[in-house]
């Protein structure tokens, strides 16, 4: 089995409600556990930045479902590739809320202090997620 890492960004659609994020996390955690997918979601009420890790077939199938999810719009694949180990294997779906997005950290990886994953490379988006994960006490 090949492990892959997929990082994407999306804009929040107008149809997203406050309860939707909690439902996304609950549903993702349950499904990801049963499919051996790990990952991390960063959300700031305007953008989603998410990393998914797992088998190629399962990550690809999940990404196809995300592409048709009406709570996302302007989905942009930032990075996709084979990996030898997971970075976010502790979480079926870790979560970084807006309150944990640190301006200095965002600036370090994107050149701007405002969180906007559309202005980041795939490598810098992944590095930002890894850094935020290290500095956020509770992710799941």
C-alpha positions in Angstrom: 0.0 0.0 0.0 1.3 3.4 -0.9 0.8 6.3 1.5 0.0 9.7 0.1 -0.4 13.2 1.4 -3.0 15.6 -0.1 -3.2 19.2 0.8 -6.0 21.4 -0.5 -7.6 24.8 0.2 -11.1 25.9 -0.3 -13.3 28.9 0.4 -16.3 28.6 2.6 -19.5 28.6 0.7 -22.4 30.8 1.7 -24.4 27.7 2.7 -22.0 26.8 5.5 -23.5 27.2 8.9 -21.9 27.3 12.3 -23.0 23.8 13.1 -21.6 22.5 9.8 -18.0 22.7 11.0 -18.8 20.5 14.0 -20.6 18.1 11.8 -17.8 18.0 9.3 -15.3 17.2 12.1 -17.6 14.5 13.7 -18.3 12.8 10.4 -14.7 13.0 9.2 -13.3 11.6 12.4 -15.6 8.6 12.3 -15.1 7.9 8.6 -11.4 8.6 8.6 -10.8 6.2 11.5 -12.6 3.4 9.7 -10.6 4.1 6.5 -7.2 4.6 8.2 -7.0 8.2 7.0 -5.3 10.8 9.2 -5.2 14.5 8.8 -5.6 18.1 10.0 -8.2 20.8 9.2 -7.5 24.5 9.7 -10.5 26.8 9.4 -10.8 30.6 9.9 -14.5 31.2 8.9 -13.4 32.2 5.3 -11.0 29.4 4.3 -10.4 25.7 4.8 -6.9 24.3 4.6 -6.8 20.6 5.0 -4.2 17.8 4.8 -5.2 14.2 4.3 -2.8 11.2 4.7 -3.5 7.5 4.0 -3.7 5.0 1.2 -3.8 6.4 -2.3 -7.2 4.8 -3.1 -8.8 6.0 0.1 -7.5 9.5 0.1 -8.4 9.9 -3.6 -12.0 8.7 -2.9 -12.3 11.1 0.0 -11.0 14.0 -2.1 -13.6 13.2 -4.8 -16.4 13.5 -2.1 -14.9 16.8 -0.9 -15.0 18.1 -4.5 -18.8 17.6 -4.6 -19.4 19.0 -1.1 -21.4 22.2 -1.4 -20.0 23.6 1.8 -16.7 24.2 -0.1 -16.1 26.3 -3.2 -13.1 27.1 -5.3 -11.3 24.0 -4.2 -7.6 24.1 -5.0 -5.2 21.2 -4.8 -2.0 22.6 -3.3 0.0 19.4 -3.0 -0.3 15.7 -3.6 2.4 13.0 -3.4 3.7 9.8 -2.0 5.1 9.9 1.5 7.1 7.4 3.6 5.4 8.4 6.9 2.5 10.4 8.2 2.9 13.8 9.9 -0.6 13.8 11.4 -1.0 10.1 12.2 -2.2 10.9 15.8 -5.5 12.3 14.5 -8.2 10.9 12.4 -9.0 14.6 11.9 -7.2 17.2 14.0 -8.6 20.7 14.1 -7.0 24.1 14.2 -9.6 26.8 14.9 -9.3 30.4 13.9 -8.2 31.3 17.4 -5.1 29.1 17.1 -3.9 30.6 13.8 -1.0 32.8 14.9 -0.2 35.8 12.7 3.6 35.5 13.1 3.4 31.8 12.1 1.2 32.5 9.1 3.6 35.3 8.0 6.6 32.9 8.3 5.1 30.5 5.8 3.2 32.8 3.5 4.8 36.2 3.6 1.6 37.8 4.8 0.1 37.9 8.3 -3.4 37.1 7.2 -4.3 33.5 6.8 -5.0 32.8 3.1 -4.0 29.4 1.8 -4.5 30.5 -1.8 -1.3 32.5 -1.5 0.8 29.6 -0.3 2.6 26.8 -2.0 1.8 23.2 -1.1 5.0 22.8 0.8 4.5 26.0 2.8 0.8 25.1 3.5 1.9 21.7 4.8 4.7 23.3 6.9 2.2 25.8 8.4 -0.1 23.0 9.4 2.7 21.1 11.0 3.8 24.2 12.9 0.3 25.0 14.1 -0.2 21.4 15.1 3.0 21.5 17.3 1.7 24.7 19.0 -2.0 23.8 19.5 -2.5 21.8 22.7 -5.7 20.0 21.8 -6.5 19.1 18.3 -9.1 16.4 18.5 
